[in-house]
Amino acid sequence: MKIGIVLYPTFGGSGVVATELGKALAKKGHEIHFITYSLPVRLDRLRENIFFHEVSISDYPLFEHTPYEQVLTSKLVDVVKYERLELLHCHYAIPHASAAYMAQQILKDEGIHIPFITTLHGTDITLVGKDPSFEPVITFSIKKSTIVTAVSESLKADTYEHFNINRDIEVVPNFIKLSEYELENNIKYKERYAPEGEFLVTHISNFRKVKRVHDVLEVFRRLLDKGIKAKLLLVGDGPERNILERTCREWGLCDKIVFLGSLKSTIEVLAISDLFLLPSETESFGLAALEALAAKVPVIASNTGGIPEVVTHGFSGYLSDVGDVEDMANNAYEILKSKEELSKFKKHAYKEASRFDIDKILPLYEALYVKAIADHSSR
Ligand code: GMT
């Protein structure tokens, strides 16, 4: 199939999932066209069957804000027409699905019929809580998509709750390529951060408020108080970083907390980690937790959104109420207190992650693509 993937090219989970999906589809022989405003972070190099179409936004003095959606729409029309795409897969309702709808209508006028699938990643839904003015556009885009998918049952339920829609939503969970996580524990790399054999506790996010990174510090401090020898690795960057750095200084823990910044690949860090913390306010899925599990790292997380669909309490990690740092620290201690316990959780983590291996999820998307093309052509 010839598929256009419309995505945000940044470090966010939706961009990562969309890019990895495209790479895997290309490997299976599909022709993939990524359409976005810059080269996706995870698209390290162009490979066979992969094409990148940049949506270039130039400033025009008349516009105070560049109309990205219109530029994207024109690009979609162009790419669908000249690359003879059969389907568009939009990650995020706005502006991607709404631009795809507009492109679909323009192309229809020229006798070209293109279906589009919209995958909801969560923040499109939370956004409405923040700014209800988006609601009509998101509702309309969801209604008009040929097929809509959500990355978890929880997100599907939230979508029905927040939007006045009654159409089907398919749940296709996020995935990881398990084989990429089979790295040897790199002793030299581990020693760099844990020279005295300390445990490595890790958190990865974009340091937005919703991630509650401050709770990560609270849990870590409590773990130290319980006598666990550990270092904390913080991967990512974002609006909360300054406050976090200040807290580390105030607590006198700068020698135990390492800010690694944003990394293109987190696999090496996860490969040397012993425990992963994700105390978010909400997560529609929690891709970072799944990546940790794939690297055999048990997860301490909040019991919110789609996280319980990814992490099984008492098996691959532990879940606590949002903000209950005391409980999270107790759970972290439970896992790290003995070698046997840690190794049991590590095994379970890998087993949990194997439910989400790309080989299991990719065929679900392929089947939906075939269905979308068939449904659209019979309309
Ligand atoms: O969590 C973020 O800040 C990034 C955001 C995004 O839009 O990329 O992540 C969302 O989509 C990911 C991929 O489906 C999910 O794993 C994350 O849970 C979800 N984030 C939230 O729901 C807060």
Residues whose N, C-alpha, C, O or C-beta is under 5 A from the ligand:
A	BS01	GMT	G12 G13 S14 G15 H121 G122 T123 V151 N206 T282 E283 S284 F285 G286 L287
